[in-house]
């Protein structure tokens, strides 16, 4: 019976290893898909950047080495930092709350970049948040187009008021 136990254990270990490799490959494939189409930033639980992908570098003008170790606040405009909501945002992330929306950030040259992003806390088995993953899309161009349309609409509304006033005079 001992001779039968060894081959069964070896087969079990082999099967377990194959399952592990398959699961690992599936995770790697999913990460490759995310990296190919999305901006990805990984923060520690306090907001320090641990990892950025190439899409984030392209959107912001930074190199990866310039960002790792930098705090999230260094990519946020001063008016956002002065708002109490910024501190609350990170406190809520640390407590496991998920955020989604449009966020303005700063490029390396100081100009704004608009991102549609999700900030998702990553928890340990004990439930403690130890990282935050940001997955985003650069929406700067469409945001600027929308702002331009709003400006044009405001101008047209003003012009229409002047015309109505002139017609009634």
C-alpha positions in Angstrom: 0.0 0.0 0.0 2.9 2.4 0.6 4.1 1.9 -3.1 0.6 3.0 -4.2 0.6 6.1 -2.0 3.7 7.7 -3.6 2.4 7.7 -7.1 -1.0 9.0 -6.0 0.6 11.8 -4.0 2.8 12.6 -7.0 -0.2 12.7 -9.3 -2.1 14.8 -6.8 0.8 17.2 -6.6 1.1 17.3 -10.4 -2.6 18.0 -10.8 -2.5 20.7 -8.1 0.5 22.3 -9.8 -1.3 22.3 -13.2 -4.4 23.9 -11.6 -2.1 26.6 -10.0 -0.4 27.3 -13.4 -3.7 27.5 -15.2 -5.1 29.9 -12.6 -1.9 32.0 -12.6 -2.1 32.2 -16.4 -5.7 33.3 -16.3 -4.8 36.1 -13.9 -1.9 37.2 -16.1 -4.1 37.2 -19.2 -6.7 39.4 -17.4 -3.9 41.8 -16.3 -2.5 42.0 -19.8 -6.0 42.8 -21.1 -6.4 45.6 -18.5 -2.9 47.0 -19.2 -3.5 47.1 -22.9 -6.7 49.2 -22.7 -6.7 51.0 -19.3 -4.7 53.3 -17.1 -3.7 51.4 -14.0 -2.2 52.8 -10.8 -1.6 50.8 -7.6 -1.3 52.7 -4.3 -0.5 51.6 -0.8 -3.3 52.1 1.7 -2.0 55.7 2.4 -1.9 56.9 -1.2 1.7 56.3 -2.1 2.1 55.0 -5.7 3.5 51.5 -5.9 3.0 50.9 -9.6 1.8 52.6 -12.7 1.4 51.2 -16.2 2.5 52.7 -19.5 -0.9 54.1 -20.3 -0.8 56.3 -17.1 2.7 57.5 -18.1 1.4 58.4 -21.6 -1.6 60.3 -20.2 0.4 62.3 -17.6 3.8 62.7 -19.3 5.7 61.1 -16.4 8.0 58.1 -16.5 7.2 55.2 -14.2 10.4 55.8 -12.1 9.3 59.4 -11.5 6.0 58.2 -10.0 6.8 55.2 -7.8 7.0 56.4 -4.2 5.2 59.7 -5.0 1.9 60.4 -3.0 -1.4 60.7 -4.9 -1.7 64.3 -3.6 1.3 65.3 -5.8 -0.9 64.7 -8.9 -3.9 66.6 -7.6 -4.6 70.3 -8.1 -4.2 72.6 -5.1 -7.9 73.5 -5.0 -8.8 69.8 -4.6 -6.2 69.4 -1.8 -7.6 72.4 0.1 -11.1 70.8 0.1 -11.9 68.6 3.2 -13.3 66.1 0.8 -9.8 65.0 -0.3 -8.8 63.8 3.2 -12.2 62.2 3.6 -11.8 60.4 0.2 -8.6 58.6 1.4 -10.1 57.9 4.8 -13.1 56.2 3.1 -10.8 54.2 0.8 -8.8 53.0 3.8 -12.1 51.9 5.3 -13.0 49.9 2.2 -15.3 52.3 0.3 -15.1 52.2 -3.5 -15.2 55.4 -5.6 -16.1 56.0 -9.3 -16.3 59.1 -11.3 -14.5 61.8 -13.3 -11.3 63.2 -11.7 -9.1 66.0 -12.7 -5.3 65.4 -12.2 -2.1 67.2 -13.1 0.2 66.2 -15.9 3.9 66.6 -15.5 3.7 69.9 -17.3 1.0 71.2 -14.9 -1.8 71.0 -17.4 -5.0 69.1 -16.4 -5.8 65.5 -17.4 -9.3 64.2 -16.9 -9.8 60.6 -16.0 -12.9 58.5 -15.6 -11.7 56.2 -12.8 -12.5 53.6 -10.2 -10.6 53.5 -7.0 -11.0 50.1 -5.5 -9.6 49.1 -2.0 -7.8 45.7 -1.9 -8.3 43.9 1.4 -6.4 41.2 3.1 -8.1 38.0 4.4 -8.6 39.8 7.7 -10.4 42.6 5.9 -7.7 45.3 6.3 -7.1 47.5 3.3 -3.5 47.2 2.1 -3.7 48.7 -1.4 -5.9 50.7 -3.6 -6.2 50.0 -7.3 -7.2 52.8 -9.7 -8.4 51.7 -13.2 -9.1 54.6 -15.5 -9.7 56.0 -19.0 -8.3 59.3 -20.2 -11.4 61.4 -21.1 -9.5 64.7 -21.4 -10.4 65.3 -25.1 -14.1 64.6 -24.6 -14.2 66.6 -21.4 -12.6 69.6 -23.3 -15.0 69.2 -26.2 -17.9 69.3 -23.7 -16.5 72.4 -22.1 -16.2 74.1 -25.5 -19.8 73.3 -26.4 -20.9 74.7 -23.0 -19.0 77.9 -23.7 -20.5 78.2 -27.2 -24.0 77.6 -25.8 -23.5 80.3 -23.2 -22.3 82.7 -25.9 -25.3 81.8 -28.2 -27.7 82.3 -25.3 -26.2 85.7 -24.5 -26.4 86.6 -28.2 -30.0 85.5 -28.4 -30.9 87.7 -25.3 -29.3 90.7 -27.0 -31.2 90.0 -30.2 -34.5 89.7 -28.4 -33.8 92.9 -26.5 -33.0 94.7 -29.7 -36.1 93.4 -31.4 -38.3 94.6 -28.6 -36.6 98.1 -28.5 
